Amino acid sequence: MGIEESLVLEVQRGDLNAFSGIYEAYYDRVFRYILVRLGNRAEAEDLASEVFLKALEAVGGYKLRGAPFAAWLFRIAHNLIIDHVRRRNKRPTTELDDSLPLTQDSPDELVELSLTSDDVKKAMGELTPSQRQVIALRFGGDLSLAETAESMGKKEGAIKAMQHSAIQALRRAMTRQGHDIPGMEK
């Protein structure tokens, strides 16, 4: 039994302070996963907090049966992202300008970061929803193949194949956008 599972058992026995260990172990990974999926830092922070609130409310029903705790937690995150996108698409919104830098980067570096981020978002838009989810879980959420497979309800081999095809599609999209990607023949 891993440390997260033992923390889950402590929380299930009524020690709510043990949940802080779960939060510390997973917050950054959950936040990065959501950020990769949504592309908006403020929304990702809000949803990451909501993931842990939902997890705390539902942890009593979590069963230790071989599935990694991370898969359960990222399934909550995935479902909240779906709900959030549906709500966001139903109401008209105006995007706030994210142009105020939060770092000490030079204007040139900020422009380069912005272009790269926009290019990656555009390239990610060319992937299938499943490919985007695999990329977000593997690289944003830093999940293993097994955890990603469990979270998505698929076999590890399918996740490997999906990840490979997603990376190839991203390389092709970035190359079409004029970026030289190492290892990609033109």
N, C-alpha and C positions, 0 to 999 in steps of 0.2 A: 504494500500500500504506500503510495507516494505521500509527500508532505501535505499536498493540497487536499487529498482525500481524508487524511487525518484531521485537517482543519475543518473540513466539511462535517465530519462526524462530531467534532466539538461544537460546531454551530448547531447541528441538529439536536444535540443534548442540552442546548440552552445557553451556551457560552457565546454570546453575540460579539464579544471582543475578538474571538478567533476569526471573525469575518474580515477584520482588518488585514490579516495575513493573506487571505484570498485576494482582497482588493490590491494589496501591494504586489502580489505575484503576477496578477493579470491585467491591471489597469492599462499599462503602456501598450501591451499587445492588443487589447480590445480597442483602445483608442486609435492605434495605427491602422487596424483593420477597417474600422469605420471611416477613418479619414481617407483611406485609399478608395473605399466604395463611394463616399459622398463628395470628396474633394473640397469640403468646407470645414475649416478648423473649429469654428464656433458650434456648428451642428454636431460635429464629431464629439466634442467635449460634452455637450448636452446629452447625446445619445449614450455615450460611454457611462455617464453617471446613471442614466436610466437603466442600462443593462445591469449594473450592480444592485440597484434598487429592486429590480424584478428578480434577480438571482437571490437576493436576501429573502424576498417574500416567498420564493418557490423552493428554497434549498431544503425545506422539510420533506419535499417529495422526491428529491434526488436519490436515486438508488445506485449503490456501488455494485455494478455488474459487469465489470471489465471494460466498459467504455470510459475513455479518459474524461475527467471533469472538464478539461478545456473544451472538448467537443460540445458538451452540454451548454457551457457558458457562451461559446461562439454561435450556437444554434439560437440562443436568446438574442444575441446581437444581430444575427441575420434577420430574424423575424421582426425585430424593432426597426431595422433599416428598411425592410419592405413596407411596413406600416408607415414609416416616416415619409418615404418617397411617394406613396399613394396619397397621403394627406397633403404633401407639398404640391403635388401635381393637380390637386383639386382646387386649391386656392391661389388666386393671383398674388404674386409677391414681387417685390423690387429688391434686387440684389444690392447689398451694401458694398461700398467701395472698399476693397481690402488693400488699397494702395499705401496706407500708412505702414512704414516698415516697423517691425518689432525687433529688428536686429540692428547691429552697427555696420552692416554690409554697405559697400559703396553702391551708388546708383547703378553702375555698370553690372555689378554682381546681382543686384536685385532684378534688373531687366533680364539677365541671363537665366536666373532662377525662375522668373515668371514665364519666360518663353518655354523653358524646359517643362515646367509644370503643365502649362497649357497644351504643349505638344503631347505629353504623356496622356493627359485627360482625353485629348482627341483620339489618340491611338487606342486607348482603352475602350472608347466608344465603338470601335470596330470589332471588338470581341463579342462573343456570345455571352449571355448572362452567366452561364456556368463557368466559362473561362475567366470572366471578371472575378467571380467569387473565388475560384481557385487561386488566382494571383493575389487577391486581397487576403485570403486566409494564410497562404504560404509565406508571402513576403510582407504584408502589412501586419498580420496577426502573428507571424513567426511560428505557425503551427507545423508540426511534423506531417509527413504523408499520412500516417495512421490517424492523427487527430483531424486532419482535413477530410479524410475519407469518412470518418465517423460523423463529423459535423454535417457533411453533405449527404450522408446516407449512400455512399458509393464504395466500391472496392478500391484498394490502393493502386492497383494497376490502371484503373480508369482515371484516377487522379493524376498519376504520372503522365499518362498519354494526354490528358487535357492540359496539364501544365506545359508540356512540351509544345503542343500545338498553339497554346496561348502565347508562349514566348516567341515562337516563330512568327505568329501573326503580328505581335507587337514590333518585332524587328522589321518586318515588311512595311508596316504602317509608318514607322519612324524613318525608314529609308525613303519612302515616298515623300515624306515631309522634308527631305533634304538632310537628314542626320546620318552621319557615317557611323554605323554600328559595327564594332569589331566582331569578326566571325561570321558576318553576313555577306555572302557573295552578291554582287550587284547584277 
